[in-house]
Each structure stands twice: as structure tokens, then as C-alpha cells.
Amino acid sequence: MLTPKSVTAAALVLCDDDTPNRYILCAGSGGFSSTKLFETEGIFLPEAEQTPE
């Protein structure tokens, strides 16, 4: 099942003009899923507080 043919459909989806930018599609052995990443709200730390503690 780990063949190029098993991911061809996913590769073609990524090549389509309607596919959103930065779309991440996972494919392998007949399984398909999309990955969604998000960034949390940030905070500011003064230089003195930028420590591992």
C-alpha cells in the first residue's frame, strides 16, 4: 500500500487552483487527512524575564 499511486489523488488535490495556500494534506496507504496548525496569542517578556524558569 506504500506506493506512489496511493498518494496520487492527494498530490493532485494540492495542485488544484482551488486548494488554499499553505494547505497540508497527509496521505499514505489509502488514508488521507488534513493538518491544521494554529498560533496562540503571544505575550511580551522584557529581556530580564526571558529565562527558562
Buried (B, 14 or more C-beta within 10 A) or exposed (E): EEEEEBBEEBEEBEEEEEEEEEEEBEBEEEEBEEEEEEEEEEEEEEEEEEEEE
